[in-house]
């Protein structure tokens, strides 16, 4: 019997018009690197352009919420600055009236605000309560950011009881030789889906 647990058959979305941010911790580098590779593969497979993927790192998982917030703010500043310069150029170079200027939304560029941000971290339980405190704080912090910040934040935090669990979830062969499943693939796909749907929702449209 096939296992009941899992995301089900993935839907396909066109990510060519998206800009995606990735913030990852550097603790447990072997697992992080594999998860990051899986995430980037899923984004590329969905058509997200390499120039529209920004990757930043922070020391540990506890820093993820702050970094996500600042990364999104930076993308908004980039977009505002570029928009002002572009609008000025359009006005100065236009020989037609203002009503002729296009107001239609444009595809994502390397200076557009992010359509989704993926936060990647790996916590492995040790001998103290450090694991529980960090996992709880980061989980609540990331949820709060996406609810208040109006941008999807994909939860790429693995909370593991053993290193073997990490290998299994990063698509790396463990003691039994089973490579498991790279969860980074799921996070990349989720970012594309939520990014596409968010674009529709802000325009009052429903996207299946």
N, CA and C of each residue as an Amber inpcrd file, in Angstrom:
protein
   624
   0.8330000  -1.1990000   0.0000000   0.0000000   0.0000000   0.0000000
   0.8700000   1.2530000   0.0000000   0.5430000   2.1990000  -0.8760000
   1.3130000   3.4340000  -0.9570000   1.0870000   4.2670000   0.3010000
   2.1130000   4.9700000   0.7770000   1.9550000   5.7930000   1.9770000
   0.9520000   6.9180000   1.7600000   0.1910000   7.2320000   2.8020000
  -0.8030000   8.2970000   2.7090000  -0.1650000   9.6780000   2.8270000
   0.9500000   9.7620000   3.5320000   1.5860000  11.0490000   3.7760000
   2.2970000  11.5530000   2.5240000   2.1150000  12.8300000   2.2270000
   2.7930000  13.4110000   1.0720000   1.9590000  14.5020000   0.4480000
   2.5620000  15.2990000  -0.4360000   1.8740000  16.4510000  -1.0180000
   0.9190000  16.1270000  -2.1530000   0.9140000  14.8950000  -2.6460000
   0.0850000  14.5720000  -3.7970000   0.7700000  14.9760000  -5.0890000
   0.0940000  14.7340000  -6.1940000   0.6760000  15.0500000  -7.4950000
   0.8500000  16.5600000  -7.6300000   2.0510000  17.0160000  -7.9810000
   2.2840000  18.4610000  -8.0920000   1.5900000  19.0540000  -9.3090000
   1.1390000  20.3030000  -9.1760000   0.5880000  21.0300000 -10.3070000
   1.7190000  21.7970000 -10.9860000   1.5260000  22.0940000 -12.2510000
   2.5530000  22.7870000 -13.0160000   2.1640000  24.2470000 -13.2150000
   3.0800000  25.1320000 -12.8720000   2.8540000  26.5660000 -13.0400000
   4.0380000  27.1790000 -13.7770000   3.7630000  28.2450000 -14.5210000
   4.7990000  28.9370000 -15.2760000   5.4570000  29.9900000 -14.3900000
   6.7080000  29.7590000 -14.0470000   7.4190000  30.6850000 -13.1750000
   8.2750000  31.7020000 -13.9060000   8.1180000  31.7930000 -15.2220000
   8.9960000  32.6750000 -15.9980000   8.7960000  34.1520000 -15.6680000
   7.6410000  34.4880000 -15.0980000   7.3820000  35.8880000 -14.7610000
   7.5860000  36.2050000 -13.3010000   8.2820000  35.3290000 -12.5730000
   8.4400000  35.4980000 -11.1300000   9.8600000  35.8920000 -10.7430000
   9.9540000  36.5570000  -9.6020000  11.2470000  36.8000000  -8.9590000
  11.1910000  36.1700000  -7.5730000  12.1340000  35.3020000  -7.2880000
  12.1140000  34.5060000  -6.0590000  13.3660000  34.7790000  -5.2290000
  13.1710000  34.9520000  -3.9360000  14.2920000  35.1030000  -3.0180000
  14.4920000  33.8390000  -2.2000000  15.7270000  33.5170000  -1.9090000
  16.0500000  32.3640000  -1.0580000  16.9970000  32.8320000   0.0480000
  16.6170000  32.5660000   1.2830000  17.4860000  32.8200000   2.4340000
  17.7890000  31.4740000   3.0790000  19.0620000  31.1530000   3.2640000
  19.3770000  29.8730000   3.9040000  20.3900000  30.0590000   5.0230000
  20.2570000  29.2310000   6.0370000  21.2310000  29.2080000   7.1290000
  22.4710000  28.4390000   6.6800000  23.5700000  28.6210000   7.4050000
  24.8010000  27.9110000   7.0570000  25.1040000  26.7570000   8.0110000
  24.3750000  26.6140000   9.0760000  24.5530000  25.4640000   9.9650000
  24.1290000  24.1890000   9.2450000  24.8620000  23.0980000   9.4860000
  24.5690000  21.7970000   8.8660000  24.6730000  21.8980000   7.3410000
  25.8440000  22.3650000   6.9080000  26.0620000  22.7530000   5.5150000
  25.7780000  21.6410000   4.5090000  26.1550000  20.4110000   4.8160000
  25.9460000  19.3200000   3.8610000  24.4720000  19.1840000   3.5060000
  23.6220000  19.2630000   4.4980000  22.1850000  19.1570000   4.2550000
  21.6580000  20.4140000   3.5670000  22.1090000  21.5680000   4.0150000
  21.6700000  22.8370000   3.4240000  21.9950000  22.8820000   1.9350000
  23.2230000  22.4970000   1.5820000  23.6370000  22.5490000   0.1750000
  22.7500000  21.6690000  -0.7010000  22.4230000  20.4730000  -0.2190000
  21.5730000  19.5670000  -0.9940000  20.1600000  20.1290000  -1.1310000
  19.6360000  20.6770000  -0.0540000  18.2920000  21.2620000  -0.0880000
  18.2470000  22.4770000  -1.0090000  19.2980000  23.2720000  -0.9800000
  19.3750000  24.4380000  -1.8570000  19.4200000  24.0170000  -3.3190000
  20.1900000  22.9740000  -3.6150000  20.2490000  22.4590000  -4.9890000
  18.8730000  21.9860000  -5.4520000  18.1540000  21.2840000  -4.5830000
  16.8170000  20.8180000  -4.9400000  15.8640000  21.9680000  -5.1840000
  15.9640000  22.9960000  -4.3610000  15.1110000  24.1760000  -4.5220000
  15.3780000  24.8640000  -5.8510000  16.6510000  25.0710000  -6.1630000
  17.0090000  25.7450000  -7.4190000  16.5810000  24.9230000  -8.6280000
  16.6710000  23.6060000  -8.5260000  16.2450000  22.7510000  -9.6350000
  14.7530000  22.9090000  -9.8980000  13.9610000  22.9170000  -8.8370000
  12.5130000  23.0600000  -9.0030000  12.1660000  24.4120000  -9.6190000
  12.8640000  25.4530000  -9.2000000  12.6130000  26.7810000  -9.7640000
  12.9770000  26.8200000 -11.2440000  14.1240000  26.2530000 -11.5860000
  14.5540000  26.2330000 -12.9850000  13.5930000  25.4180000 -13.8380000
  13.1540000  24.2820000 -13.3190000  12.2180000  23.4360000 -14.0620000
  10.9000000  24.1590000 -14.3230000  10.5380000  25.0890000 -13.4370000
   9.2860000  25.8370000 -13.5990000   9.4670000  27.0800000 -14.4640000
  10.6860000  27.3120000 -14.9230000  10.9260000  28.4240000 -15.8340000
  11.3810000  29.7140000 -15.1900000  11.6510000  29.6920000 -13.8790000
  12.1390000  30.9080000 -13.2230000  13.5400000  31.2200000 -13.7470000
  13.7380000  32.4350000 -14.2150000  15.0210000  32.8190000 -14.7920000
  16.0880000  32.9380000 -13.7060000  17.2980000  32.5340000 -14.0340000
  18.3940000  32.5700000 -13.0590000  18.6250000  33.9810000 -12.5260000
  18.4830000  34.9870000 -13.4060000  18.6820000  36.3740000 -12.9850000
  17.6130000  36.8340000 -11.9980000  16.5020000  36.1160000 -11.9460000
  15.4030000  36.4850000 -11.0590000  15.3790000  35.6580000  -9.7790000
  16.4860000  34.9830000  -9.4850000  16.6240000  34.2350000  -8.2330000
  17.7600000  34.8660000  -7.4310000  17.4470000  35.3320000  -6.2460000
  18.4510000  35.9420000  -5.3680000  18.6530000  35.0330000  -4.1610000
  19.8950000  34.6600000  -3.9050000  20.2150000  33.7470000  -2.8010000
  21.1120000  34.4630000  -1.7980000  20.7010000  34.4550000  -0.5500000
  21.4670000  35.0550000   0.5340000  21.5930000  34.0310000   1.6630000
  22.6440000  34.1650000   2.4600000  22.8190000  33.2470000   3.5840000
  22.9600000  34.0200000   4.8880000  22.6350000  33.3480000   5.9830000
  22.7840000  33.8990000   7.3290000  23.4270000  32.8230000   8.1980000
  23.9810000  33.1870000   9.3570000  24.6810000  32.1880000  10.1740000
  23.8300000  30.9850000  10.5580000  22.6480000  31.2250000  11.1070000
  21.8290000  30.1150000  11.5850000  20.3530000  30.3220000  11.3170000
  19.5510000  29.3520000  11.7200000  18.1140000  29.4040000  11.4560000
  17.4170000  30.5150000  12.2370000  17.9490000  30.8600000  13.4070000
  17.3220000  31.9000000  14.2190000  17.2880000  33.2410000  13.4920000
  18.2410000  33.4560000  12.5890000  18.3170000  34.7170000  11.8450000
  17.4070000  34.7480000  10.6180000  16.7570000  33.6580000  10.2880000
  15.9550000  33.5910000   9.0650000  14.8170000  34.6100000   9.0150000
  13.9800000  34.7360000  10.0530000  12.8720000  35.6910000   9.9570000
  13.3360000  37.1260000   9.6840000  14.3340000  37.5810000  10.4160000
  14.8510000  38.9370000  10.1950000  15.3740000  39.0910000   8.7690000
  16.1160000  38.0980000   8.2990000  16.7040000  38.1710000   6.9620000
  15.6270000  38.1760000   5.8860000  14.5810000  37.3850000   6.0600000
  13.4780000  37.3680000   5.0910000  12.8360000  38.7500000   5.0090000
  12.5840000  39.3390000   6.1590000  11.9610000  40.6680000   6.1910000
  12.8160000  41.7020000   5.4760000  14.1090000  41.7040000   5.7590000
  15.0040000  42.6890000   5.1550000  15.2130000  42.4340000   3.6650000
  15.2470000  41.1750000   3.2620000  15.4040000  40.8510000   1.8440000
  14.2180000  41.3700000   1.0470000  13.0150000  41.1680000   1.5790000
  11.8270000  41.6550000   0.8690000  11.8150000  43.1830000   0.8310000
  12.1870000  43.8160000   1.9270000  12.2450000  45.2800000   1.9620000
  13.2420000  45.8060000   0.9330000  14.3810000  45.1360000   0.8150000
  15.3900000  45.5530000  -0.1600000  14.8570000  45.4530000  -1.5820000
  14.0860000  44.4060000  -1.8710000  13.5290000  44.2560000  -3.2220000
  12.5010000  45.3420000  -3.5120000  11.7800000  45.7800000  -2.4900000
  10.8200000  46.8690000  -2.6750000  11.5380000  48.1840000  -2.9550000
  12.6560000  48.4150000  -2.2620000  13.4470000  49.6200000  -2.5020000
  13.9950000  49.6110000  -3.9250000  14.5220000  48.4620000  -4.3570000
  15.0260000  48.3400000  -5.7260000  13.9390000  48.6600000  -6.7360000
  12.7580000  48.1120000  -6.5140000  11.6490000  48.3040000  -7.4380000
  11.2220000  49.7640000  -7.4890000  11.1360000  50.4020000  -6.3220000
  10.7190000  51.8040000  -6.2650000  11.7200000  52.7000000  -6.9770000
  13.0060000  52.4650000  -6.7320000  14.0440000  53.2840000  -7.3570000
  14.0290000  53.1310000  -8.8670000  13.9160000  51.8870000  -9.3230000
  13.8910000  51.6230000 -10.7620000  12.6410000  52.1990000 -11.3910000
  11.5180000  52.0780000 -10.6810000  10.2520000  52.5800000 -11.2110000
  10.2550000  54.0810000 -11.3890000  10.8480000  54.8000000 -10.4330000
  10.9010000  56.2570000 -10.5210000  11.7570000  56.6950000 -11.7010000
  12.9270000  56.0600000 -11.8430000  13.8160000  56.3990000 -12.9520000
  13.1590000  56.0780000 -14.2850000  12.5090000  54.9020000 -14.3550000
  11.8620000  54.5040000 -15.6000000  10.7170000  55.4200000 -15.9680000
   9.9220000  55.8000000 -14.9690000   8.7890000  56.6820000 -15.2320000
   9.2640000  58.0440000 -15.7140000  10.3380000  58.5490000 -15.1090000
  10.8800000  59.8380000 -15.5240000  11.3630000  59.7780000 -16.9680000
  12.0180000  58.6790000 -17.3170000  12.5090000  58.5180000 -18.6880000
  11.3530000  58.4520000 -19.6700000  10.2740000  57.7590000 -19.2860000
   9.1030000  57.6620000 -20.1540000   8.4900000  59.0380000 -20.3890000
   8.4000000  59.8120000 -19.3110000   7.7910000  61.1330000 -19.4220000
   8.6420000  62.0680000 -20.2750000   9.9540000  62.0540000 -20.0320000
  10.8400000  62.9470000 -20.7620000  10.9490000  62.5650000 -22.2310000
  10.8520000  61.2650000 -22.5030000  11.0300000  60.8150000 -23.8720000
   9.7490000  60.6850000 -24.6530000   8.6140000  60.8940000 -23.9990000
   7.3360000  60.6910000 -24.6660000   6.8840000  61.9540000 -25.3770000
   6.3670000  61.7920000 -26.5870000   5.8010000  62.9190000 -27.3390000
   4.2900000  62.8650000 -27.3250000   3.7310000  61.8770000 -26.5990000
   2.2810000  61.7270000 -26.5230000   1.8010000  62.1570000 -25.1530000
   0.4760000  62.1710000 -24.9630000  -0.0680000  62.5850000 -23.6770000
   0.0660000  61.4710000 -22.6540000  -0.1340000  61.8170000 -21.3670000
   0.0640000  60.8730000 -20.2710000  -0.8580000  59.6760000 -20.3610000
  -2.0560000  59.8510000 -20.9040000  -3.0250000  58.7570000 -20.9460000
  -2.5790000  57.6250000 -21.8460000  -1.5820000  57.8810000 -22.6890000
  -1.1140000  56.8380000 -23.6070000  -0.0890000  55.9210000 -22.9710000
   0.4270000  56.2970000 -21.7820000   1.4270000  55.4610000 -21.1220000
   0.7800000  54.2030000 -20.5850000   1.4250000  53.0610000 -20.8100000
   0.8600000  51.7740000 -20.3930000   0.9440000  51.6090000 -18.8880000
  -0.1580000  51.1750000 -18.2800000  -0.2060000  50.8850000 -16.8530000
  -0.3180000  49.3910000 -16.5960000  -0.1900000  48.5890000 -17.6370000
  -0.3250000  47.1370000 -17.4920000   0.8400000  46.5850000 -16.6870000
   0.5960000  45.5430000 -15.8650000   1.6850000  44.9510000 -15.0910000
   2.7500000  44.3590000 -16.0010000   3.9940000  44.5000000 -15.5880000
   5.1070000  44.0170000 -16.3940000   5.6820000  42.7380000 -15.8030000
   6.3410000  41.9210000 -16.6380000   6.9660000  40.6980000 -16.1180000
   8.0330000  41.0350000 -15.0840000   8.3450000  40.0610000 -14.2410000
   9.3540000  40.2820000 -13.2070000  10.7110000  40.5610000 -13.8360000
  11.4300000  41.4780000 -13.2360000  12.7950000  41.7590000 -13.6550000
  13.7030000  41.5680000 -12.4480000  14.9860000  41.7860000 -12.6530000
  15.9460000  41.5990000 -11.5690000  15.8390000  42.6750000 -10.4990000
  14.9100000  43.6240000 -10.6660000  14.6980000  44.6510000  -9.6440000
  13.2460000  44.6980000  -9.1770000  12.4390000  43.7120000  -9.5440000
  11.0510000  43.6590000  -9.0880000  10.9970000  43.1850000  -7.6350000
   9.9270000  43.5250000  -6.8940000   9.7610000  42.9410000  -5.5570000
   9.6250000  41.4250000  -5.6800000  10.0490000  40.7040000  -4.6890000
   9.9570000  39.2470000  -4.7430000   8.4980000  38.7970000  -4.7230000
   8.2160000  37.7850000  -5.5190000   6.8780000  37.1900000  -5.5410000
   6.7340000  36.1270000  -4.4710000   7.8330000  35.5890000  -4.0030000
   7.8490000  34.6180000  -2.9040000   9.2780000  34.5260000  -2.3840000
   9.4060000  34.1690000  -1.1180000  10.7180000  33.9890000  -0.5080000
  10.7500000  32.6270000   0.1850000  11.8310000  31.8970000  -0.0170000
  11.9970000  30.5710000   0.5820000  13.0320000  30.6620000   1.6950000
  12.6490000  30.2510000   2.8860000  13.5670000  30.2490000   4.0340000
  14.0010000  28.8150000   4.3130000  15.3050000  28.5590000   4.2440000
  15.8300000  27.2010000   4.3920000  16.7570000  27.1140000   5.6060000
  16.4680000  26.1720000   6.4730000  17.3130000  25.9430000   7.6380000
  17.1940000  24.5020000   8.1010000  18.1640000  24.0510000   8.8640000
  18.1620000  22.6830000   9.3870000  18.5010000  22.7250000  10.8740000
  17.5850000  22.2330000  11.6920000  17.8110000  22.1160000  13.1310000
  17.8440000  20.6400000  13.5050000  18.8730000  20.2300000  14.2250000
  18.9900000  18.8420000  14.6740000  19.0020000  18.8360000  16.2000000
  18.1020000  18.0900000  16.7870000  17.9440000  18.0880000  18.2400000
  19.2190000  17.6170000  18.9290000  19.6150000  18.3720000  19.9470000
  20.7800000  18.0070000  20.7420000  20.3900000  17.6550000  22.1640000
  21.2650000  17.9550000  23.1060000  21.0440000  17.5610000  24.4940000
  20.3250000  18.6260000  25.3170000  20.1570000  19.8290000  24.7610000
  19.5360000  20.9120000  25.5190000  18.2120000  21.3230000  24.8810000
  17.5580000  22.3250000  25.4770000  16.2810000  22.8250000  24.9630000
  16.4580000  23.8170000  23.8170000  17.6830000  24.0570000  23.4170000
  17.9820000  25.0080000  22.3370000  17.1500000  24.7130000  21.0910000
  17.0620000  23.4550000  20.7400000  16.3280000  23.0090000  19.5510000
  14.8790000  23.4810000  19.5970000  14.1940000  23.2270000  20.7040000
  12.7820000  23.5720000  20.8230000  12.5540000  25.0760000  20.7440000
  13.4010000  25.8450000  21.4250000  13.2340000  27.2940000  21.4340000
  13.4240000  27.8860000  20.0390000  14.4620000  27.4460000  19.3560000
  14.7470000  27.9760000  18.0200000  13.6560000  27.5740000  17.0340000
  13.2570000  26.3070000  17.0430000  12.2280000  25.8300000  16.1170000
  10.9310000  26.6070000  16.2950000  10.5340000  26.8200000  17.5440000
   9.2880000  27.5340000  17.8210000   9.3780000  28.9970000  17.3860000
  10.4770000  29.6520000  17.7260000  10.6340000  31.0700000  17.4000000
  10.6680000  31.3040000  15.8940000  11.4190000  30.4840000  15.1810000
  11.5430000  30.6550000  13.7350000  10.2170000  30.3560000  13.0410000
   9.5390000  29.3060000  13.4530000   8.2580000  28.9440000  12.8380000
   7.2460000  30.0760000  12.9720000   7.1040000  30.6090000  14.1880000
   6.1580000  31.6970000  14.4020000   6.5980000  32.9760000  13.6790000
   7.9090000  33.2230000  13.6580000   8.4080000  34.4140000  12.9850000
   8.1370000  34.3960000  11.4920000   8.3640000  33.2710000  10.8490000
   8.1310000  33.1700000   9.4090000   6.6450000  33.2620000   9.0790000
   5.7960000  32.6410000   9.8950000   4.3570000  32.7320000   9.6650000
   3.8810000  34.1750000   9.7930000   4.3480000  34.8540000  10.8050000
   3.9470000  36.2500000  11.0080000   4.3690000  37.1210000   9.8300000
   5.5560000  36.8770000   9.3120000   6.0520000  37.6630000   8.1870000
   5.1710000  37.5280000   6.9580000   4.7670000  36.3080000   6.6300000
   3.9800000  36.1620000   5.4110000   2.5580000  36.6730000   5.5820000
   2.0300000  36.6310000   6.8010000   0.6860000  37.1540000   7.0250000
   0.6680000  38.6800000   7.0350000   1.7170000  39.2820000   7.5720000
   1.7570000  40.7380000   7.6900000   2.5040000  41.4110000   6.5410000
   3.3580000  40.6570000   5.8550000   4.1960000  41.2600000   4.8290000
   3.6630000  41.1530000   3.4240000   2.5490000  40.4500000   3.2400000
   1.9080000  40.3410000   1.9290000   2.7990000  39.6690000   0.8910000
   3.6430000  38.7430000   1.3340000   4.4500000  37.9610000   0.4010000
   4.5060000  36.5260000   0.9200000   4.3420000  35.5290000   0.0550000
   4.4430000  34.1390000   0.5050000   5.8470000  33.8270000   1.0230000
   5.9150000  33.2290000   2.1930000   7.1880000  32.7810000   2.7620000
   7.1210000  31.2640000   2.8860000   7.9150000  30.5790000   2.0980000
   7.8860000  29.1210000   2.0730000   8.7100000  28.5750000   3.2360000
   8.1010000  27.6890000   4.0040000   8.7070000  27.1510000   5.2210000
   9.6450000  26.0030000   4.8710000  10.9250000  26.3220000   4.7720000
  11.9320000  25.3160000   4.4460000  12.8040000  24.9780000   5.6360000
  12.1940000  24.8970000   6.8020000  12.9370000  24.5870000   8.0230000
  12.7220000  23.1280000   8.3960000  13.7870000  22.3480000   8.3770000
  13.7090000  20.9590000   8.8190000  14.0200000  20.8970000  10.3120000
  13.1360000  20.2780000  11.0760000  13.3500000  20.0920000  12.5170000
  13.5270000  18.5960000  12.7480000  14.7640000  18.1970000  12.9600000
  15.1340000  16.7840000  12.9080000  15.5210000  16.2380000  14.2740000
  15.2240000  14.9720000  14.4640000  15.6210000  14.2860000  15.6910000
  16.9470000  13.5590000  15.5340000  17.4170000  13.4330000  14.2840000
  18.6880000  12.7460000  14.0390000  19.2730000  13.1940000  12.7080000
  20.5640000  12.9820000  12.5280000  21.2070000  13.2950000  11.2580000
  20.6560000  12.4210000  10.1380000  20.3100000  11.1830000  10.4650000
  19.7690000  10.2650000   9.4600000  18.4750000  10.8080000   8.8690000
  17.6340000  11.3960000   9.7070000  16.4100000  12.0160000   9.2050000
  16.7420000  13.1380000   8.2200000  17.8040000  13.8760000   8.5040000
  18.2110000  14.9550000   7.6170000  18.6650000  14.4500000   6.2630000
  19.4670000  13.4010000   6.2530000  19.9220000  12.8220000   4.9890000
  18.7390000  12.3630000   4.1580000  17.7730000  11.7330000   4.8090000
  16.5930000  11.2210000   4.1170000  15.7700000  12.3390000   3.4950000
  15.7260000  13.4870000   4.1480000  14.9030000  14.6040000   3.6760000
  15.6610000  15.5590000   2.7620000  16.9520000  15.3250000   2.6110000
  17.7530000  16.1330000   1.6950000  18.1230000  15.3530000   0.4360000
  17.5890000  14.1410000   0.3170000  17.8610000  13.3360000  -0.8660000
  19.2590000  12.7690000  -0.9050000  19.8460000  12.5300000   0.2810000
  21.2050000  11.9850000   0.3750000  21.1290000  10.5740000   0.9500000
  21.8180000   9.6480000   0.3330000  21.7860000   8.2610000   0.7960000
  22.3340000   8.1560000   2.2130000  21.5790000   7.4840000   3.0790000
  22.0050000   7.2840000   4.4570000  22.5710000   5.8990000   4.6690000
  22.4720000   5.4060000   5.8930000  23.0400000   4.1040000   6.2380000
  22.4140000   2.9690000   5.4360000  21.1270000   3.0580000   5.1940000
  20.4540000   1.9850000   4.4680000  20.5380000   2.1110000   2.9660000
  21.1830000   3.1700000   2.4800000  21.3190000   3.3650000   1.0430000
  20.1420000   4.0660000   0.4020000  19.0830000   4.3350000   1.1740000
  17.9030000   5.0060000   0.6400000  18.1480000   6.5100000   0.5930000
  17.9720000   7.1010000  -0.5840000  18.2030000   8.5310000  -0.7340000
  17.0220000   9.3650000  -0.2580000  15.9030000   8.7410000   0.0060000
  14.7500000   9.4930000   0.4800000  14.2410000  10.4760000  -0.5620000
  13.8440000  11.6540000  -0.1070000  13.2800000  12.6680000  -1.0020000
  13.8270000  14.0350000  -0.6190000  14.2770000  14.7820000  -1.6030000
  14.8110000  16.1160000  -1.3640000  13.6500000  17.1030000  -1.2270000
  13.4350000  17.5940000  -0.0170000  12.3170000  18.5000000   0.2300000
  12.5040000  19.8580000  -0.4360000  13.7320000  20.1660000  -0.8390000
  13.9540000  21.4090000  -1.5630000  13.1480000  21.4760000  -2.8480000
  12.9270000  20.3360000  -3.4700000  12.1040000  20.2940000  -4.6810000
  10.6900000  20.7800000  -4.3880000  10.1520000  20.3780000  -3.2470000
   8.8020000  20.7850000  -2.8630000   8.7500000  22.2790000  -2.5560000
   9.7910000  22.7820000  -1.9050000   9.8000000  24.1990000  -1.5470000
   9.8760000  25.0820000  -2.7880000  10.6780000  24.6840000  -3.7660000
  10.7590000  25.4520000  -5.0000000   9.4350000  25.4680000  -5.7370000
   8.7900000  24.3090000  -5.8090000   7.4860000  24.2210000  -6.4770000
   6.4380000  25.0490000  -5.7520000   6.4720000  25.0130000  -4.4220000
   5.5120000  25.7840000  -3.6290000   5.6990000  27.2830000  -3.8500000
   6.9490000  27.7180000  -3.9580000   7.2240000  29.1370000  -4.1850000
   6.6560000  29.5990000  -5.5210000   6.8120000  28.7770000  -6.5410000
   6.2790000  29.1300000  -7.8590000   4.7520000  29.1830000  -7.8170000
   4.1340000  28.1650000  -7.2370000   2.6690000  28.1380000  -7.1680000
   2.1220000  29.3450000  -6.4100000   2.6820000  29.6200000  -5.2390000
   2.1890000  30.7450000  -4.4380000   2.5090000  32.0810000  -5.0900000
   3.6560000  32.1590000  -5.7680000   4.0000000  33.3930000  -6.4680000
   3.0240000  33.6890000  -7.5880000   2.6830000  32.6680000  -8.3640000
   1.7210000  32.8340000  -9.4600000   0.3430000  33.1880000  -8.9090000
  -0.0880000  32.4750000  -7.8790000  -1.4120000  32.7300000  -7.3140000
  -1.4920000  34.1090000  -6.6760000  -0.4210000  34.5190000  -6.0160000
  -0.4170000  35.8540000  -5.4030000  -0.6080000  36.9380000  -6.4540000
   0.0710000  36.8050000  -7.5940000  -0.0890000  37.7790000  -8.6690000
  -1.5520000  37.8800000  -9.0990000  -2.2230000  36.7270000  -9.1660000
  -3.6340000  36.7420000  -9.5370000  -4.5070000  37.3320000  -8.4470000
  -4.2640000  36.9450000  -7.2150000  -5.0980000  37.4030000  -6.0960000
  -5.0530000  38.9130000  -5.9310000  -3.8740000  39.5280000  -6.0760000
  -3.7760000  40.9800000  -5.8960000  -4.5080000  41.7300000  -7.0040000
  -4.8060000  41.0400000  -8.1060000  -5.5710000  41.6380000  -9.1940000
  -7.0410000  41.2290000  -9.1460000  -7.4230000  40.5340000  -8.0600000
  -8.8110000  40.1160000  -7.9180000  -9.1740000  38.9020000  -8.7470000
  -8.1650000  38.0910000  -9.1090000  -8.4000000  36.9110000  -9.9340000
  -8.1320000  35.6470000  -9.1300000  -8.8120000  34.5790000  -9.5020000
  -8.5750000  33.2770000  -8.8970000  -7.7300000  32.4420000  -9.8470000
  -6.7140000  31.8110000  -9.3140000  -5.8150000  30.9860000 -10.1200000
  -5.8680000  29.5690000  -9.5910000  -6.2320000  28.6130000 -10.4440000
  -6.3400000  27.2170000 -10.0140000  -4.9530000  26.5950000  -9.9430000
